[in-house]
């Protein structure tokens, strides 16, 4: 087995193990720490495939932004009360169905090979030789071939930000009056 | 030996080991410099007891911290209490891997060097947050909450300032940024007809906030929160947090020096006439001057042991100064010298801030971050982009 595949299996084990720990911990902060470990593992997988830019952004956005905010909220929750309560709501069955469906979908792709996801006009996959220009390649593809989806995602986020501000402002006005 | 050094993995490994072993000592002396400079600003003497003029104080402090009892609060979350300082120190030291200390001393020159530093600093923030939460103390928790909010807020202007500098340099590699400044013949801070000064100033302000230094040291505001997020930490674990804080200062200062002040390049790198005076005379004269200052202590100190220490320091600095006069040693060390010189200036700036500015109130902190720094940094990015587009064609 080459070093590359050893690295892949180690990182995959880290991601899956951490993910399992995340959903089985009773203490929410512990769950969050395991989730961080899973996200670091995913960044490692990106790095081992030569997607340096994605790995960096994965850590900055998911860990530096999203997980910090998660922890910010979780820290205000009394953990001891939380861990004695029943964790799962009545949505057990819909959740099971969704999980099984997702598993079947991923398994279907895994069996048929990644090639079935190809579509005309898709960007060329980056070979190992183009590593040194990884960030530039991502930027070029994002702002030429995939400009419309990129801008749509930006507008979606902008709407979400404005929505959040509007919601927090209206609540303030009600409490003041 | 030659064969060993030719192996691509050996020199970086040696350098890594050296950094990890030497940095705690450097951090200790930065603390001493900080205490001395603050004392001077407040017309005090600062530490004077351990060694002549307190020069051995860091060693005494380190010994004290290692021998101190390591208290773990009984109601704390022990697992995370253990993890938090380790996480902070680990990430802060990892960021050193991409710092270009000189043209020949660097661990790795990767294509995402700047992203890597930002990523490591954002993971390091988790150490503060988890550490404060796990101690199960209200003061610590308040410190953590402040740390979380502050990190998220000030990462945005820091990111925008960095992006502006990257745009100006055209690469994410740290050595590449320095090479582009050499090629364009101007420091990043003064590029684009001086408009790059906007991101430079913003970077320094946001960097101060990102490293939790005064006047942005709300997470550990000792007048309100005892010691903030590390209230319950003691002994070696506390020392790890301390080490992480100083490592973060050095990393942010290095990033600033690299992006905006030419990294290991000497000032005016394109003027050949200044090669001799700046690269040989200046360092030699500087170290000779320091040696002269130390030699005064040899006669003024009363204790024989103190005289010996001062004499040894005089000899050491004279030796270093003489080494810069030798062409072989000079070539090896000059990049490192300029990097360390600029870095020291940045660290001094941070200490100066601490001695000068009163701490922000929490709402003022958020106000400055969101209503001033973020819009100005966006404006700076767009302005520099437009100027660059037209000026460079």
Interface residues (C-beta under 8 A of the other chain):
Chain A: X27 X29 X30 X33 X36 X40 X43 X52 X53 X55 X56 X57 X59 X60 X63 X64 X65 X67 X68 X69 X71 X72 X75 X76 X131 X132 X133 X134 X135
Chain B: X77 X79 X80 X83 X110 X111 X112 X115 X116 X118 X119 X121 X122 X123 X125 X126 X129 X130 X133 X134 X141 X144 X145 X148 X149 X151 X152 X155 X172
